[in-house]
Amino acid sequence: MHIQIVLFDGFDPLDVIAPYEVLHAGGTASDGAVTVELVSAEGAREVISGTGGLALRAVGVLDPGRADVLLVPGTSGRVGGPGEAPEDEAGAGGSKQDETGTGGSRQDEAGADVSQQDESVTVLLGRTLTTGLPALLRQAMDDPTVTVATVCGGSLVLAMAGLLEGRHATTHHLGLDMLDATGAHAVRARVVDDGDLVSGAGVTSGLDLGLYLLEREVGPRIAHAVEELFAHERRGTVWRARGVAPAVL
């Protein structure tokens, strides 16, 4: 099983690192049956997160044809006000104008782009729509052999691109109403399995989502071994659209 974890400007580092470590450990425990890499829509590059200018390196290009699982993280930024939309802070081109009107990004003393540190989660999510990422995600969603997984606001990246209408998914609890408004069926659960779409809720759910993917794709013995290694027990019931619908409690 080969997993590609997608990096894009403003991503949340924990959304990436938590499942990456779990899946990498799964590869070790399974003698190489699981492989994982960091990618971006643009190919190999340093990608700056939305947390303190922390950067991770994408080692290759996002390629749904090579991936068995494609994992999309959310973003890290300030929580926007009610009704705040991407265009409130960024134009259609996706960049803010600086005081000189050049549209250049602000940089710290080391030369790192820190402009996104002051931007809201919704702005950073919306900016992904101006890149090549949505087309690649659509390609993955249209391929029944590829499982698309998301952590936290990663499901909103898909939803804002019009890819989750009628699908069951979850996201960070602050984004559930927004997810539902896109036409997806928002589920208040830590992990939601909707077949070839598996989504995790808040940022730490990336650990649980990674463990669940190991259990589902490689087997419970590998998942249990990684649980023991990380001293972490998966939380909650994985929600699926199966069985008797519950009455109102």
Protein Blocks (a to p, Z undefined) as FASTA:
>chain_A
ZZdddddehiafklmmmmmmmmmmmmmmnnopaccddddfkbpcddddfehhiacddfbd
cdfklpmbdcddddddddddehiafklmpcfkopacdfkonopacddfkopafklmmpcf
klmmmmmmmmmklmmmmmmmmpmkbccddehjlmmmmmmnopagoiacdddfklmmmmmm
nopacdddfbdcehjaccdfdfklmmmmmmmmmmmmnojklmmmmmmmnopacehjdddd
edjddddZZ
